């Protein structure tokens, strides 16, 4: 890999995503030239100037500090295209219109530095079609890069290469995104909605369909599919409200229009209730009404039959909640499948649908199972990915249950599970993860993780089930440990002391304070420094 350094970035488009990508680069003290159209009235940079000012007002804050805005330079396409020559990375982030992007590329391509990386931030457009008309050299330096919103806070970033994208370009970009911008990178194939949104939105649609089938109200669905499943607190319907029901409708339409031959295509139908809400202008959080709305202090939910909002007062069944508390994944899955309670049957159904979907589409959308699991963990806030859950629950048994449901016509589609689920390396291993790596259908083997220099510098890499990677819980050398805290050193860094809090939610109490004083005293006496670090979120309750 070359000694490529990103000294300056150009971001094309000062809309919501473009401006925040620029802000996140600036947070890393990387100078940014933020472009947009020349304003029709007033200063030509007026559109960008307004976008930079808005960045200082947004919550959660895109800038780490307001004075970081000084690293963002305003520019417009009419007067400042020559500034592209001084940029090592150019990220296009305008609206998701293929024709608009093509028009912009024709304008900027002659001005992009001959050694610069050119990337498009798109959530699902074809990278191959976007590159049409490029010369051979530019195609070799072009790829997709999908930041999740908001870029400062969302860990996931998907890289989508062309078949012509040079490997050193991808490696250099991954290194910058990882070490400078702090991103978790997965490589996606050039398919509609890539990995996280493809699986995530298909899962949301499946959840909505199964909820309707089993008669589970929106509020109870969200109680069952949020933190109790180790997923984001916003769960399903609340997440849709946050994203925006019109936005979700566009993403669903993309799947409908671009995946007509997908075995799951019938399940991509836009839910009738979502259509109804959009027609009513209830677009979610931005419209202060969607699946839910707040009236005074009371949360209301939309009643599809009545066409109006009713109090959200449903409670998940205690017996089902008790099942979800079972820490034995195999027992929990068996109890959900074996229960006659509609809420339990609903939960088994959404697990089954997810397992069916990821098995059927793994080879189409990603290189390995690891990319799928990390995409859901980093992009959707899941504590573990669907392949990890399947393997932990007992690969063979779950596969047989899914097959039985498919054969009985209870699944969302009748396409059989791929052969690799039942025979070969995965079946022999009992899942897609082994000490050798993560399963890749393309090679029918387990593939080790990337060994870029940036990853060799990471003491504790994010791990998936079955990998032997040491973590901040079990790695390093313990100097002193109590029930409240661990004082230790990391592998290869025995001159720096680390203090990790072990209490519930890492709450700080007298025992943690005592351990902190002890760690400080030890560090001052025998070490170069002290780091207070938590292997888990949150750093501490309230932080």
C-alpha positions as CSV (number, residue, x, y, z in Angstrom):
1,X,0.0,0.0,0.0
2,X,1.3,3.5,-0.9
3,X,2.0,6.3,1.6
4,X,-1.2,8.0,0.6
5,X,-2.3,10.9,2.9
6,X,-5.5,12.8,2.7
7,X,-4.4,16.4,3.2
8,X,-7.6,18.0,1.9
9,X,-11.1,16.8,1.0
10,X,-13.6,18.2,-1.4
11,X,-17.3,17.5,-0.7
12,X,-19.7,18.1,-3.6
13,X,-23.1,19.1,-2.3
14,X,-23.9,21.1,0.9
15,X,-27.2,19.3,1.7
16,X,-27.9,17.4,4.8
17,X,-25.4,14.6,4.2
18,X,-22.7,16.6,2.3
19,X,-22.5,19.3,4.9
20,X,-22.3,16.8,7.8
21,X,-19.6,14.7,6.0
22,X,-17.6,17.9,5.6
23,X,-18.1,18.7,9.3
24,X,-16.9,15.2,10.3
25,X,-13.7,15.6,8.2
26,X,-13.2,19.0,9.8
27,X,-13.5,17.4,13.2
28,X,-10.4,15.4,12.3
29,X,-8.7,18.7,11.4
30,X,-8.7,17.7,7.8
31,X,-9.4,20.9,5.7
32,X,-12.5,20.6,3.5
33,X,-13.7,22.5,0.4
34,X,-17.5,22.3,0.5
35,X,-19.1,22.9,-2.9
36,X,-22.6,23.7,-4.1
37,X,-24.4,25.6,-6.8
38,X,-23.9,29.4,-7.0
39,X,-26.6,31.3,-5.2
40,X,-29.1,33.1,-7.5
41,X,-29.1,36.1,-5.2
42,X,-26.5,37.6,-2.9
43,X,-23.0,36.1,-2.5
44,X,-22.3,33.2,-4.9
45,X,-21.3,31.0,-1.9
46,X,-24.5,31.8,-0.1
47,X,-25.9,28.2,-0.2
48,X,-22.7,26.8,1.3
49,X,-22.3,29.7,3.8
50,X,-25.9,29.0,5.1
51,X,-25.2,25.3,5.3
52,X,-22.0,25.8,7.4
53,X,-23.9,28.2,9.7
54,X,-26.7,25.6,10.1
55,X,-24.1,23.0,11.1
56,X,-23.3,25.0,14.2
57,X,-27.0,24.9,15.2
58,X,-27.9,21.3,14.5
59,X,-28.5,18.7,17.3
60,X,-26.8,16.3,17.7
61,X,-23.9,18.6,16.9
62,X,-22.0,17.8,13.6
63,X,-19.0,19.8,14.8
64,X,-17.0,18.7,17.9
65,X,-16.7,22.4,18.7
66,X,-18.1,25.5,16.8
67,X,-14.6,26.8,16.0
68,X,-14.1,23.6,13.9
69,X,-16.1,25.4,11.2
70,X,-12.9,27.3,10.2
71,X,-11.7,24.1,8.5
72,X,-14.5,24.2,6.0
73,X,-14.0,26.4,3.0
74,X,-17.1,27.5,1.0
75,X,-17.0,27.1,-2.8
76,X,-19.3,27.0,-5.8
77,X,-19.1,25.2,-9.1
78,X,-19.0,28.4,-11.1
79,X,-16.0,30.0,-9.6
80,X,-13.9,27.5,-7.7
81,X,-13.5,24.2,-9.7
82,X,-9.8,24.7,-9.8
83,X,-9.7,24.1,-6.0
84,X,-10.4,20.4,-6.7
85,X,-6.8,20.1,-7.9
86,X,-5.6,20.5,-4.4
87,X,-7.8,17.8,-2.9
88,X,-6.7,14.2,-2.3
89,X,-10.3,12.9,-1.9
90,X,-13.4,14.1,-3.6
91,X,-16.8,12.9,-2.2
92,X,-19.9,13.6,-4.2
93,X,-23.0,13.9,-2.0
94,X,-25.8,15.6,-3.9
95,X,-29.4,14.3,-4.1
96,X,-30.1,10.7,-5.2
97,X,-30.8,11.5,-8.8
98,X,-28.7,9.6,-11.4
99,X,-29.1,12.3,-14.0
100,X,-28.1,15.1,-11.6
101,X,-25.0,13.2,-10.6
102,X,-24.0,12.5,-14.2
103,X,-24.3,16.2,-15.0
104,X,-22.1,17.1,-12.1
105,X,-19.5,14.5,-12.9
106,X,-19.1,16.0,-16.4
107,X,-18.5,19.4,-14.9
108,X,-16.0,18.4,-12.2
109,X,-14.1,15.4,-13.8
110,X,-11.6,17.5,-15.8
111,X,-10.6,19.3,-12.6
112,X,-10.1,16.4,-10.2
113,X,-6.4,15.7,-9.4
114,X,-4.9,12.8,-11.3
115,X,-4.0,11.0,-8.1
116,X,-7.2,11.8,-6.1
117,X,-9.8,9.3,-5.0
118,X,-13.3,10.0,-6.3
119,X,-16.2,8.6,-4.4
120,X,-20.0,9.0,-4.4
121,X,-22.0,9.0,-1.2
122,X,-25.1,7.1,-2.3
123,X,-27.5,5.0,-0.2
124,X,-28.4,2.7,-3.0
125,X,-27.8,3.9,-6.6
126,X,-25.8,1.6,-8.9
127,X,-22.1,2.5,-8.7
128,X,-21.5,1.0,-12.1
129,X,-24.2,3.1,-13.8
130,X,-22.9,6.2,-12.0
131,X,-19.5,5.6,-13.6
132,X,-20.8,5.4,-17.1
133,X,-18.9,7.9,-19.3
134,X,-15.8,7.9,-17.1
135,X,-12.4,7.3,-18.8
136,X,-10.4,4.3,-17.7
137,X,-8.2,6.2,-15.3
138,X,-11.1,7.8,-13.4
139,X,-13.0,4.5,-13.3
140,X,-9.9,3.0,-11.6
141,X,-10.1,5.7,-8.8
142,X,-13.9,5.7,-8.4
143,X,-16.1,3.9,-5.8
144,X,-19.1,4.2,-3.6
145,X,-18.9,5.3,0.0
146,X,-22.1,5.2,2.0
147,X,-21.9,7.2,5.2
148,X,-24.8,6.6,7.6
149,X,-26.7,9.6,9.0
150,X,-25.6,11.5,11.1
151,X,-22.0,10.9,9.9
152,X,-20.3,12.0,13.1
153,X,-22.2,9.5,15.2
154,X,-22.9,6.5,13.1
155,X,-20.0,4.1,13.0
156,X,-20.8,2.3,9.8
157,X,-19.5,3.2,6.4
158,X,-20.0,1.0,3.4
159,X,-17.4,0.8,0.6
160,X,-18.8,-0.2,-2.8
161,X,-16.1,-0.8,-5.5
162,X,-16.4,-1.2,-9.2
163,X,-14.8,-4.2,-10.8
164,X,-12.3,-1.6,-12.2
165,X,-11.5,0.2,-8.9
166,X,-7.8,-0.2,-8.0
167,X,-7.2,-2.1,-4.8
168,X,-4.7,0.5,-3.6
169,X,-7.5,3.1,-3.9
170,X,-9.8,1.0,-1.8
171,X,-7.1,0.3,0.8
172,X,-6.1,4.0,1.0
173,X,-9.7,5.1,1.4
174,X,-10.5,2.4,4.0
175,X,-7.4,3.5,5.9
176,X,-8.5,7.2,5.9
177,X,-12.1,6.4,6.9
178,X,-10.9,4.1,9.7
179,X,-8.0,5.8,11.3
180,X,-8.9,9.5,10.6
181,X,-12.7,9.4,10.7
182,X,-13.1,6.5,13.1
183,X,-15.4,4.5,10.9
184,X,-16.2,0.8,10.8
185,X,-15.9,-0.3,7.2
186,X,-17.7,-3.1,5.4
187,X,-17.3,-3.9,1.7
188,X,-20.6,-4.2,-0.1
189,X,-21.4,-5.4,-3.6
190,X,-23.0,-3.1,-6.1
191,X,-26.6,-4.1,-5.6
192,X,-29.6,-2.0,-4.7
193,X,-29.4,-0.5,-1.1
194,X,-26.1,-2.4,-0.6
195,X,-25.9,-4.4,2.7
196,X,-27.3,-2.6,5.8
197,X,-30.3,-0.9,4.2
198,X,-31.0,-3.9,2.0
199,X,-31.2,-6.3,5.0
200,X,-32.5,-3.6,7.4
201,X,-35.4,-2.4,5.3
202,X,-36.3,-5.9,4.2
203,X,-36.4,-6.8,7.9
204,X,-38.6,-3.8,8.8
205,X,-41.0,-4.7,6.1
206,X,-41.1,-8.3,7.3
207,X,-41.7,-7.2,10.8
208,X,-44.6,-5.0,9.7
209,X,-46.1,-7.8,7.7
210,X,-45.7,-10.3,10.6
211,X,-47.1,-7.8,13.1
212,X,-50.2,-7.5,10.9
213,X,-50.5,-11.2,10.4
214,X,-50.4,-11.9,14.2
215,X,-52.4,-8.8,15.2
216,X,-49.6,-7.1,17.2
217,X,-50.2,-3.3,17.7
218,X,-47.4,-0.9,16.8
219,X,-46.5,-0.1,20.5
220,X,-46.2,-3.7,21.5
221,X,-44.1,-4.5,18.4
222,X,-41.7,-1.7,19.4
223,X,-41.6,-3.0,23.0
224,X,-40.6,-6.5,21.7
225,X,-38.2,-5.5,18.9
226,X,-36.1,-2.8,20.6
227,X,-33.7,-3.1,23.4
228,X,-35.2,-6.4,24.6
229,X,-33.8,-8.0,21.4
230,X,-30.5,-6.1,21.8
231,X,-31.5,-3.6,19.1
232,X,-31.9,0.1,18.9
233,X,-34.5,1.5,21.4
234,X,-36.4,3.0,18.6
235,X,-37.2,-0.5,17.5
236,X,-39.4,-0.8,14.3
237,X,-42.2,1.7,13.9
238,X,-40.5,4.5,15.9
239,X,-37.4,4.0,13.7
240,X,-39.6,4.5,10.6
241,X,-41.0,7.7,12.1
242,X,-37.4,9.0,12.8
243,X,-36.2,8.1,9.3
244,X,-39.3,9.7,7.7
245,X,-42.2,7.7,6.2
246,X,-41.7,9.4,2.8
247,X,-38.0,8.5,2.9
248,X,-38.8,5.0,3.8
249,X,-41.3,4.9,1.0
250,X,-38.6,5.9,-1.5
251,X,-36.2,3.2,-0.2
252,X,-39.0,0.6,-0.6
253,X,-39.7,1.9,-4.1
254,X,-36.1,1.4,-5.0
255,X,-36.3,-2.2,-3.9
256,X,-39.5,-2.7,-5.9
257,X,-38.1,-1.1,-9.0
258,X,-34.7,-2.7,-9.0
259,X,-35.3,-6.2,-7.5
260,X,-38.3,-7.5,-9.5
261,X,-36.9,-11.0,-9.7
262,X,-36.0,-11.3,-6.0
263,X,-37.8,-14.2,-4.4
264,X,-38.8,-11.8,-1.6
265,X,-40.1,-9.2,-4.1
266,X,-43.8,-9.7,-3.0
267,X,-42.7,-8.7,0.6
268,X,-41.3,-5.4,-0.7
269,X,-44.9,-4.1,-1.2
270,X,-45.4,-0.8,0.5
271,X,-47.6,-1.4,3.7
272,X,-51.0,0.0,3.2
273,X,-50.8,1.8,6.6
274,X,-47.6,3.5,5.5
275,X,-49.2,4.7,2.2
276,X,-52.2,6.0,4.3
277,X,-50.0,8.0,6.7
278,X,-48.0,9.5,3.8
279,X,-51.3,10.6,2.1
280,X,-52.3,12.2,5.4
281,X,-49.0,14.1,5.6
282,X,-48.1,12.2,8.7
283,X,-44.5,11.6,7.7
284,X,-43.0,10.8,11.1
285,X,-41.0,12.8,13.5
286,X,-40.4,15.8,11.2
287,X,-44.2,16.2,10.8
288,X,-44.8,15.5,14.5
289,X,-47.0,12.6,13.5
290,X,-46.4,9.2,11.9
291,X,-47.1,5.8,13.4
292,X,-46.9,7.6,16.7
293,X,-47.5,11.2,17.8
294,X,-47.4,13.0,21.1
295,X,-50.4,14.9,22.3
296,X,-49.4,16.8,25.5
297,X,-47.7,14.2,27.5
298,X,-49.5,11.2,26.1
299,X,-48.2,9.0,23.3
300,X,-50.8,8.2,20.7
301,X,-50.6,5.6,17.9
302,X,-52.3,5.4,14.6
303,X,-55.2,3.0,14.4
304,X,-55.5,1.8,10.8
305,X,-59.1,0.6,11.1
306,X,-60.3,3.9,12.6
307,X,-58.0,6.1,10.5
308,X,-57.2,8.1,13.6
309,X,-54.9,8.2,16.6
310,X,-55.7,6.3,19.8
311,X,-53.8,6.1,23.1
312,X,-50.7,3.9,23.1
313,X,-51.3,1.8,26.1
314,X,-50.4,-1.8,25.0
315,X,-48.1,-4.0,27.1
316,X,-46.1,-6.9,26.0
317,X,-47.0,-10.1,27.6
318,X,-45.0,-11.0,30.7
319,X,-44.6,-14.6,29.7
320,X,-43.0,-13.5,26.4
321,X,-40.8,-11.0,28.1
322,X,-39.6,-13.7,30.4
323,X,-38.6,-15.8,27.4
324,X,-36.6,-12.9,26.0
325,X,-34.7,-12.6,29.3
326,X,-33.3,-16.2,28.9
327,X,-29.6,-15.7,28.2
328,X,-29.4,-19.1,26.6
329,X,-29.9,-18.3,22.9
330,X,-30.8,-21.8,21.9
331,X,-33.4,-22.2,24.6
332,X,-34.8,-18.8,23.9
333,X,-35.2,-19.5,20.2
334,X,-36.8,-22.9,20.9
335,X,-39.2,-21.4,23.4
336,X,-40.3,-18.7,20.9
337,X,-40.9,-21.2,18.2
338,X,-42.7,-23.6,20.5
339,X,-45.0,-21.1,22.1
340,X,-48.7,-20.6,21.1
341,X,-48.7,-17.0,22.2
342,X,-49.2,-14.6,19.2
343,X,-46.4,-12.3,20.4
344,X,-43.9,-15.3,20.7
345,X,-45.0,-16.6,17.3
346,X,-44.5,-13.1,15.9
347,X,-40.9,-13.0,17.3
348,X,-40.0,-16.4,15.9
349,X,-41.4,-15.3,12.6
350,X,-39.2,-12.2,12.3
351,X,-36.1,-14.2,13.3
352,X,-37.0,-16.9,10.7
353,X,-37.6,-14.3,8.0
354,X,-34.2,-12.7,8.8
355,X,-32.3,-16.0,8.7
356,X,-34.0,-16.9,5.5
357,X,-33.3,-13.6,3.9
358,X,-29.6,-13.3,4.8
359,X,-28.9,-16.9,3.8
360,X,-30.6,-16.5,0.4
361,X,-28.9,-13.1,-0.4
362,X,-25.5,-13.4,1.3
363,X,-23.7,-14.2,-2.0
364,X,-25.5,-11.4,-3.8
365,X,-24.8,-8.5,-1.5
366,X,-21.5,-9.1,0.5
367,X,-18.2,-10.9,0.5
368,X,-18.7,-12.6,3.9
369,X,-21.2,-13.1,6.7
370,X,-19.1,-10.8,8.8
371,X,-20.0,-7.9,6.5
372,X,-23.7,-8.5,7.0
373,X,-23.4,-8.7,10.8
374,X,-21.2,-5.7,11.2
375,X,-23.5,-3.7,8.9
376,X,-26.5,-4.3,11.2
377,X,-24.5,-3.8,14.4
378,X,-22.8,-0.5,13.2
379,X,-25.6,0.9,11.0
380,X,-28.8,-0.2,12.9
381,X,-27.6,-0.5,16.5
382,X,-27.9,-4.3,16.9
383,X,-25.8,-5.8,19.7
384,X,-25.2,-8.9,17.6
385,X,-25.8,-9.6,13.9
386,X,-28.4,-12.1,12.5
387,X,-25.7,-14.7,11.5
388,X,-24.3,-14.5,15.0
389,X,-27.7,-15.1,16.5
390,X,-28.4,-18.0,14.2
391,X,-25.0,-19.7,15.0
392,X,-25.5,-19.1,18.8
393,X,-29.0,-20.6,18.7
394,X,-27.7,-23.8,17.1
395,X,-27.1,-23.6,13.3
396,X,-28.4,-27.0,12.2
397,X,-31.5,-27.0,14.4
398,X,-32.5,-23.4,13.4
399,X,-31.9,-24.3,9.7
400,X,-34.2,-27.3,10.0
401,X,-36.9,-25.1,11.6
402,X,-36.6,-22.5,8.9
403,X,-36.8,-25.2,6.2
404,X,-39.9,-26.7,7.8
405,X,-41.6,-23.3,7.8
406,X,-40.7,-22.7,4.1
407,X,-42.0,-26.2,3.2
408,X,-45.2,-25.5,5.2
409,X,-45.8,-22.2,3.3
410,X,-45.4,-20.1,6.5
411,X,-42.4,-18.1,5.4
412,X,-42.4,-14.9,3.4
413,X,-41.3,-16.7,0.2
414,X,-41.0,-20.3,-0.9
415,X,-37.4,-20.1,-2.1
416,X,-35.3,-22.9,-0.4
417,X,-32.3,-22.2,1.8
418,X,-29.1,-22.4,-0.2
419,X,-27.2,-25.8,-0.2
420,X,-24.3,-24.4,1.8
421,X,-26.5,-24.0,4.9
422,X,-26.9,-27.8,5.1
423,X,-23.7,-29.2,3.7
424,X,-20.0,-28.3,3.4
425,X,-17.8,-26.1,5.6
426,X,-20.7,-24.2,7.3
427,X,-22.6,-27.4,8.2
428,X,-19.4,-29.1,9.4
429,X,-18.4,-26.1,11.5
430,X,-21.9,-25.4,12.9
431,X,-22.1,-21.9,11.6
432,X,-20.6,-19.2,9.4
433,X,-17.9,-18.2,11.9
434,X,-14.8,-20.2,12.7
435,X,-11.3,-19.5,14.0
436,X,-10.3,-19.4,10.3
437,X,-12.6,-16.5,9.6
438,X,-16.1,-15.8,8.2
439,X,-17.9,-17.8,5.5
440,X,-17.8,-16.6,1.9
441,X,-20.3,-18.3,-0.4
442,X,-18.2,-17.2,-3.4
443,X,-15.2,-19.3,-2.3
444,X,-17.2,-21.8,-0.2
445,X,-14.6,-21.2,2.6
446,X,-13.9,-19.2,5.7
447,X,-12.1,-16.0,4.9
448,X,-9.7,-14.2,7.3
449,X,-10.1,-10.6,8.1
450,X,-8.2,-7.8,6.2
451,X,-4.7,-7.2,7.5
452,X,-4.2,-3.6,6.4
453,X,-1.6,-1.7,8.5
454,X,-4.4,0.4,10.1
455,X,-5.9,-2.7,11.6
456,X,-2.6,-4.0,12.9
457,X,-2.4,-0.8,14.9
458,X,-5.8,-1.6,16.5
459,X,-5.2,-3.4,19.8
460,X,-8.7,-4.7,20.0
461,X,-10.6,-5.1,16.7
462,X,-14.4,-5.5,16.7
463,X,-15.1,-9.2,16.8
464,X,-17.9,-11.5,15.8
465,X,-19.0,-14.8,17.3
466,X,-16.5,-17.6,16.9
467,X,-13.4,-15.4,16.2
468,X,-10.5,-15.7,18.6
469,X,-9.8,-12.0,18.7
470,X,-9.0,-10.8,22.2
471,X,-11.1,-8.0,23.7
472,X,-10.8,-5.3,26.3
473,X,-12.5,-7.7,28.7
474,X,-10.0,-10.5,28.5
475,X,-6.9,-9.1,26.8
476,X,-3.8,-7.5,28.2
477,X,-2.2,-7.9,31.6
478,X,-4.1,-7.2,34.8
479,X,-2.3,-5.0,37.4
480,X,-5.1,-4.9,39.9
481,X,-8.8,-5.8,39.7
482,X,-11.8,-5.4,42.0
483,X,-15.6,-5.9,41.5
484,X,-15.7,-2.2,40.5
485,X,-12.8,-1.7,38.2
486,X,-9.8,-3.3,36.4
487,X,-6.4,-1.7,36.2
488,X,-4.4,-3.2,33.4
489,X,-2.1,-2.8,30.4
490,X,-2.8,-3.6,26.7
491,X,-0.7,-6.0,24.7
492,X,2.4,-4.4,23.4
493,X,1.8,-1.2,25.5
494,X,2.9,-2.1,29.0
495,X,4.1,1.4,29.6
496,X,0.6,2.9,29.7
497,X,-2.0,2.0,32.4
498,X,-5.7,1.5,31.6
499,X,-8.6,1.8,34.0
500,X,-11.9,0.1,33.0
501,X,-15.0,0.4,35.0
502,X,-16.9,-2.8,35.6
503,X,-20.0,-1.7,37.5
504,X,-23.5,-1.9,36.0
505,X,-23.8,0.6,33.2
506,X,-20.3,1.7,34.4
507,X,-21.8,3.9,37.0
508,X,-19.3,5.8,39.1
509,X,-19.5,5.2,42.8
510,X,-17.1,5.2,45.8
511,X,-15.4,2.0,44.8
512,X,-14.7,3.3,41.3
513,X,-13.4,6.6,42.7
514,X,-11.0,4.6,45.0
515,X,-9.8,2.5,42.0
516,X,-9.3,5.8,40.0
517,X,-7.1,7.2,42.7
518,X,-5.1,4.0,42.9
519,X,-4.7,4.0,39.1
520,X,-3.5,7.6,39.1
521,X,-0.9,6.8,41.9
522,X,0.4,3.8,40.0
523,X,0.6,5.7,36.7
524,X,2.5,8.6,38.3
525,X,4.9,6.2,39.9
526,X,5.6,3.7,37.1
527,X,3.9,4.5,33.8
528,X,3.9,7.0,31.0
529,X,0.2,7.7,31.2
530,X,-3.2,6.6,32.3
531,X,-6.2,5.9,30.0
532,X,-9.7,5.5,31.3
533,X,-11.4,3.4,28.7
534,X,-14.5,1.2,28.5
535,X,-14.7,-1.9,26.2
536,X,-18.5,-1.4,26.1
537,X,-21.1,1.4,25.7
538,X,-21.9,3.5,27.5
539,X,-18.6,4.9,28.8
540,X,-20.6,5.6,32.0
541,X,-24.2,6.0,32.9
542,X,-25.3,9.4,31.8
543,X,-22.2,9.9,29.5
